[in-house]
Amino acid sequence: MIKFRRSIPGIDDVSSGQHREPCERSHSCEIDAEDAIVSQRSTYSNIRGKTSGIGVVYGKSEVLDNMPPWQGGGNMIQDVTFEKTLYQPPPQRFEAGTGNIADAVGLGAAIDYLDRVGIANVSRHEHMLLAYATAALERIPGLHIIGTAKEKAGVLSFVIDGFRTEEIGDYLNRKGIAVRGGHHCAQPILRRFGLESTVRATFALYNTCEEVDALVAALWDLRQGRNPGLA
């Protein structure tokens, strides 16, 4: 990457992958001279069952020391006069107001859960489901899987000829199958594939092969015209 070759400080968002691989394999565990901040805005958020709205920002002290506060409020100031305001050092500088107590408890419980199960076990199960689903979906005519890297996480994005992604998502929703349809905060890479949106199925520790079978069966129904309510 250019930032590593040029020693440019940068921000890495590792939130989606942090719970899917052991820390020793994760780039977020190797913050070196080229990395200023690692954002885990939803760290462990993709562990289903954790409360939303909390995450972690991990940064180098020399970078955080020189950053201004992003929000004002209690506990982030050291002293206030009519002439000047002195802010607390990091991390207090960035924690204005009452802390997000309930979500912090939920985050802690999610981390404890992961530690008990083992991140490697989560990754192994998700990759098994990914391989199982990929093999089944590849047999559906007109379905195109977008993104086929060998070491990808348990996420499967696809499109189907003749159907808009919102149609597919709505149909699956009515079948009781939860997916996401849209650009997934990744418009540049989607446009690299000549697309504006995809349908995305995400697999987690609690998902099963039987649930993958239900997804595949519903998509076969959709593709073969057994889809009341859709053109």
Disulfide bonds with the S-S distance in Angstrom:
Cys23-Cys29 1.91
